[in-house]
Amino acid sequence: MALMQTYKSNLNPDWCPGCGDYGILNAALMAFAELKLDPYKTVVVGGIGCSGKIPHYFNVHGVHTLHGRAVTFASGLKLANPELTVVVFGGDGDQLGIGVGHFVSVGRRNIDITIIIHNNQVYGLTKGQASPTLPRGIKTKALPMPNMQDPINPVRLALASGYTFVARGYAYNVQHLKEVIKKAIQHKGLSVVEVLQPCPTYNDVYTKEVYAQKVAYLEKEFPDWDPVVKSPEEASDKIKRAWDLSDLYGDKIYAGVFYQNPHVPTYEERIANRIPGYLKIPPAKVPIQVNGKPIASVEHILKPRMV
Amino acid sequence: MAKEIEVILGGPQGGGIETAAQIFIRSLARAGYYVYGKREYFSNIMGRHSYFQVRARDRPVRSVRSKVDIVAGLDAESIATHFDDIVDGGAIIYDPSFVNTKIVAMPMMEPDTKEHLIKRLKSEGYDPSVQGALMYAEEKLNAKLYPLPYKQMLEEAAKKLNVQSLAIVQRFLNTVVLSAVAALIGLPREDLESGLKDVFGARKPKAVEQNLIVADIVYDYVKSNFPPFHKVIGGNKDDNARKEPMAILNGNEAIAIGKILGGLTFQTYYPITPAADESFFLEAHEQLQIDPEFSEEAEILKGAGIVVFQAEDEMAAINMATGAALTGARAATATSGPGFSLMVEGLGWAGINEVPVVVTYYMRGGPSTGLPTRDSQSDLLFALSAGHGEFPRIVLSSGDHEEAIYDAVKALNWAERYQTPVIHLVEKNLANSWMMVKPPKRDLISIDRGHLVSDENENKSYARFEFQDNGVSPRALIGVHKALVWYTGDEHDEYGHITEDPVTRYEMYKKRLKKLELADKEIPESERAILYGDHDADIAIVGWGSVKGAVLDAMDSLQSRGYNVKFLQIKVFSPFPRNIVREVLSRSKIVIDIENNYLGQAARVIAMETGILIKHKALKWTGRPITESEVVMAVEKVVKEGAETVILRDGK
């Protein structure tokens, strides 16, 4: 635990007592510690909302961004300097409501970053409105009337969007969540972890009691469970199986790694294919000047345009 | 005698006008002229009317005039659109088969344009057809008509090129029309050949050869069938021929070149007219080339490049650039009004987090989608105030292509020096015009990375937003320095952690805005507002952006008409060069503000910053750039009639 403390900043979270965010923070701190991430090469990026504040509680670089836009900042950070380990934390409203366009678009790129979705089905910081993951007909405590919109299933949306690592964890099973986050960070490519998270203040429907009954673990329920795509042809079958098992509203809600495909080139590799020096000297590291003089030349561009 | 020629080449979008104009511009340049050309087009891929206006003369040229010497059309619609755009005695080149085309039957002409045109021709007593339009031009404008049988030219070309199908030679139609113009003005064949080589290059030697065969057919036909045009300028090989080597660039290219020189390594964008070509151009040149002076660095940088990223929208574009900037990459994005509207929340985040990010903002006609492919200067006030809350920003604008190169470097430098967003305002008119530019001088360009953390060692007590007297805290780069940073869009303490404490808020707010005061102190006002002409002139014109070209070109003819005019070009609007503007404007009896918008936005900023209320304005909001002729007209109206607002409406 001592090591985990070194990844923790000296600020105290201001989340409600019993908030699932504590479990997610602790799982991530342990994961960072066990992976021995270099704090100077690690960036935690947050969105807006209760979960969005999380960058301030880590003792690594922290970037607390805009509502829904965390992945866009994270993408810029990573592509400008692919040496960085970049982990995004954001709520369900943040990433699947206002930011859902970015959530889907980033799936086309397989940028090597990790996205953690805090799924508590409500907008906590604005006093409990329905989030995009709250099922239709449900009336949580603060809602004046039952929710009229159908829910997004984060795992399925990620599968459909091209994420190459898709997992689910539970905020109150910190050990399991830690392992899932570790795998997600270690995965070379875009990884997402949906974290089921009770909101003790505003979600009186999907409570920890409900989750305690429903959450089951893929690797336990299916002893031969193997989410890893061994050859590219296998991908479609593994996606289908992941899809079938990722339902959120039946008797069981499965957690664990649903799908992992290591065969898709990362966006960084795609760039390096075109710009061979990219990984060695990425945009952040190009020495653009010597004693204030620019070193780039445009002669080759001007030459055919000279008259 | 001064040599000068101006031509409109019109045709359907996708019909080869662009290529013909590029060949023409280069041929004229090879013939020893200075050349300027602008492209007008619809938001359309194929079929709608587009045209190039090309102006060449024996001294530098930066704008177009309202009327041209020659109108040449690939199709009937071009003639119907531009028949009255000629000067008295100007020439119109067309195919005799166009004559019977009724305006009502032109499929691609917009209904309201047809209506205006039909009404106009009828009211003047002419048939609403190409025939009527040509008669109007002949009778009212003394037009010289050049009915060139395009089909016959193409048939002859097919024979000479040994091509069976006329459909195949059809693609030389643009060359037929271009060659007719070239023949009329006596452009030497060898210069046309050079122009062809410049455009088709070594890649397509056959294309050069084939086009020359077509050109010869047309040259011969024009020579033996038409009386000579009175404005045969020929080549400009005399003493006053241009000697200095120059580059022909459009505005997108100029800015991209500036960004590359300025050390840009990360550019993001979402496709939008007229900004996207800049990003395309950067992507085409993504491999970095290093100046031979820096052979050591060249070795290290082998294979390094610029990442150009097409994002899913403009919010992603600016935020990705901001994320990249946090790592130390020089990062920028390029957009237009609708895209900038989406970028506003990201701009605010960059503002409160003191992130050096550059937005190149190509203005086009708004609001909303507005006129997607037409010129405008209507976003100045928006750029100056975009975003809720107050934060420092630098807003600079470029008047022409050459400036744009250096300004692109400045934007990147200022962003890092003042650790704040920089908005580089340009226009569609810059993006889609071609100008001759002196190649950028390396010794005029320097890179200033601003105040970075100098310590390579671990710094556990580093505070990204440490209070400093001048507002600028040493910047640690994520992944480079061994110092942890926190950023947040919330108000924050020196470490970048969220706070709502009123004392910290007071200090941090002030710290941020102090940087604008610092920029105001450090950037000489003479760099932010440029005076052209006699300081004590009676008449002062004030303007910005691409109005510069029209005003500078107009100054000669205004002088010859007895007006003593100076021009104050405002380049930087934030921080505003209030002293120089106040001083320069207060010395003239008459001050005229010329802008491509309705509100006179720069005049409002001047009023706000200096208290000077400008009485006379010349304004335009048709989506077409202001011409040299309009500037002359506006000055005359103000001086002779005391007009307070002169409305400008020229151009199709």
Contacts between the chains, C-beta under 8 A, distances in Angstrom:
chain1	res1	chain2	res2	distance
A	11	B	497	6.1
A	39	B	484	6.4
A	40	B	479	7.3
A	40	B	481	7.7
A	40	B	482	5.2
A	40	B	483	7.8
A	40	B	484	7.1
A	41	B	479	5.9
A	43	B	478	6.0
A	43	B	479	8.0
A	48	B	489	7.7
A	53	B	498	6.8
A	55	B	486	6.5
A	55	B	488	7.6
A	56	B	486	6.1
A	56	B	488	7.1
A	56	B	497	5.2
A	56	B	498	6.3
A	59	B	484	6.7
A	60	B	484	6.8
A	61	B	478	5.0
A	61	B	484	5.8
A	61	B	485	5.5
A	61	B	486	7.3
A	62	B	484	7.8
A	62	B	485	7.6
A	62	B	486	4.2
A	62	B	487	7.1
A	62	B	488	7.9
A	62	B	496	7.4
A	63	B	323	7.5
A	63	B	326	6.9
A	63	B	486	7.6
A	63	B	487	4.7
A	63	B	488	7.9
A	64	B	486	7.3
A	64	B	487	6.5
A	64	B	488	3.7
A	64	B	489	6.5
A	64	B	490	6.9
A	64	B	498	7.3
A	65	B	319	7.1
A	65	B	349	6.7
A	65	B	487	7.9
A	65	B	489	6.5
A	66	B	319	7.0
A	66	B	345	5.7
A	66	B	346	6.8
A	66	B	349	5.5
A	66	B	489	5.9
A	69	B	315	6.0
A	69	B	316	7.4
A	69	B	319	5.1
A	69	B	345	7.8
A	69	B	346	7.2
A	72	B	311	7.2
A	72	B	315	6.6
A	72	B	316	4.1
A	72	B	319	3.8
A	72	B	320	5.4
A	72	B	323	7.1
A	73	B	319	5.0
A	73	B	320	7.2
A	73	B	322	6.4
A	73	B	323	4.1
A	74	B	323	6.6
A	75	B	316	7.5
A	75	B	320	5.3
A	75	B	323	6.7
A	76	B	266	7.3
A	76	B	268	7.3
A	76	B	319	6.5
A	76	B	320	3.5
A	76	B	321	6.2
A	76	B	322	6.4
A	76	B	323	2.6
A	76	B	324	4.2
A	76	B	325	7.8
A	76	B	326	7.8
A	76	B	331	7.3
A	77	B	323	4.2
A	77	B	324	7.0
A	77	B	326	6.2
A	77	B	327	6.0
A	77	B	478	6.6
A	78	B	323	7.9
A	79	B	266	7.4
A	79	B	307	5.9
A	79	B	309	6.7
A	79	B	320	7.4
A	79	B	324	6.8
A	80	B	265	7.6
A	80	B	266	5.3
A	80	B	307	7.3
A	80	B	323	6.9
A	80	B	324	3.5
A	80	B	325	7.9
A	80	B	327	4.4
A	80	B	328	7.7
A	80	B	329	4.1
A	80	B	331	7.0
A	81	B	327	4.3
A	81	B	328	7.8
A	81	B	329	7.5
A	81	B	478	7.3
A	81	B	479	4.4
A	83	B	479	6.0
A	84	B	327	7.3
A	84	B	478	7.0
A	84	B	479	5.1
A	101	B	312	6.0
A	101	B	313	6.5
A	102	B	312	6.5
A	102	B	315	7.8
A	102	B	316	5.9
A	105	B	311	7.7
A	105	B	312	3.6
A	105	B	316	7.0
A	271	B	307	6.1
A	274	B	286	6.9
A	274	B	305	7.6
A	275	B	286	6.0
A	275	B	287	6.7
A	275	B	303	6.7
A	275	B	304	7.0
A	275	B	305	3.5
A	275	B	306	8.0
A	275	B	307	7.3
A	276	B	303	3.8
A	277	B	301	6.7
A	277	B	302	5.8
A	277	B	303	2.9
A	277	B	304	3.9
A	277	B	305	6.8
A	278	B	303	7.5
A	278	B	304	7.1
A	278	B	305	6.4
A	278	B	307	7.3
A	280	B	303	7.6
A	280	B	304	7.8
A	281	B	300	7.1
A	281	B	301	6.1
A	281	B	303	7.8
A	281	B	304	4.3
A	282	B	307	7.8
A	282	B	329	7.7
A	283	B	265	3.6
A	283	B	266	4.4
A	283	B	306	7.2
A	283	B	307	5.3
A	283	B	324	6.2
A	283	B	327	7.6
A	283	B	329	3.8
A	283	B	330	8.0
A	283	B	331	7.6
A	284	B	265	7.6
A	284	B	324	7.3
A	284	B	327	3.8
A	284	B	328	4.7
A	284	B	329	4.7
A	284	B	477	7.0
A	284	B	479	6.1
A	284	B	480	6.7
A	285	B	328	7.5
A	285	B	480	7.5
A	286	B	263	7.3
A	286	B	265	4.9
A	286	B	288	7.0
A	286	B	301	6.6
A	286	B	304	5.5
A	286	B	329	7.6
A	287	B	297	6.0
A	287	B	300	7.4
A	287	B	301	7.5
A	288	B	262	7.9
A	288	B	263	2.9
A	288	B	265	7.1
A	288	B	330	6.4
A	288	B	447	6.0
A	289	B	263	6.3
A	289	B	446	7.9
A	289	B	447	3.6
A	289	B	449	7.1
A	290	B	294	5.8
A	290	B	297	6.5
A	292	B	446	4.5
A	292	B	447	5.6
A	292	B	448	6.8
A	293	B	293	7.7
A	293	B	442	7.2
A	293	B	445	7.8
A	293	B	446	6.7
A	293	B	447	7.1
A	294	B	261	5.1
A	294	B	262	6.7
A	294	B	263	6.1
A	294	B	291	7.6
A	294	B	409	7.5
A	294	B	442	7.0
A	294	B	445	5.5
A	294	B	446	7.5
A	294	B	447	5.3
A	295	B	263	7.9
A	295	B	290	5.4
A	295	B	291	5.8
A	295	B	293	7.9
A	295	B	294	4.5
A	295	B	297	5.2
A	295	B	298	7.9
A	295	B	301	7.7
A	296	B	260	5.2
A	296	B	261	5.7
A	296	B	263	6.4
A	296	B	288	6.0
A	296	B	289	6.9
A	296	B	290	6.7
A	296	B	291	7.0
A	297	B	289	4.5
A	297	B	290	5.9
A	297	B	291	4.2
A	297	B	292	7.5
A	298	B	257	5.0
A	298	B	260	5.5
A	298	B	261	5.8
A	298	B	289	7.5
A	298	B	440	7.1
A	299	B	289	7.2
A	299	B	291	7.9
A	300	B	285	7.9
A	300	B	289	5.3
A	301	B	253	7.8
A	301	B	257	6.0
A	301	B	260	7.5
A	301	B	285	5.8
A	302	B	247	5.0
A	302	B	257	7.3
A	302	B	439	5.4
A	304	B	198	7.8
A	304	B	201	6.9
A	305	B	247	4.5
A	305	B	248	5.4
A	305	B	249	6.1
A	305	B	253	7.6
A	306	B	245	5.4
A	306	B	246	7.0
A	306	B	247	5.4
A	306	B	439	7.3
A	307	B	26	6.1
A	307	B	29	3.9
A	307	B	30	6.0
A	307	B	198	6.9
A	307	B	245	7.3
A	307	B	246	6.2
A	307	B	247	7.6
A	307	B	248	5.8
A	307	B	436	7.2
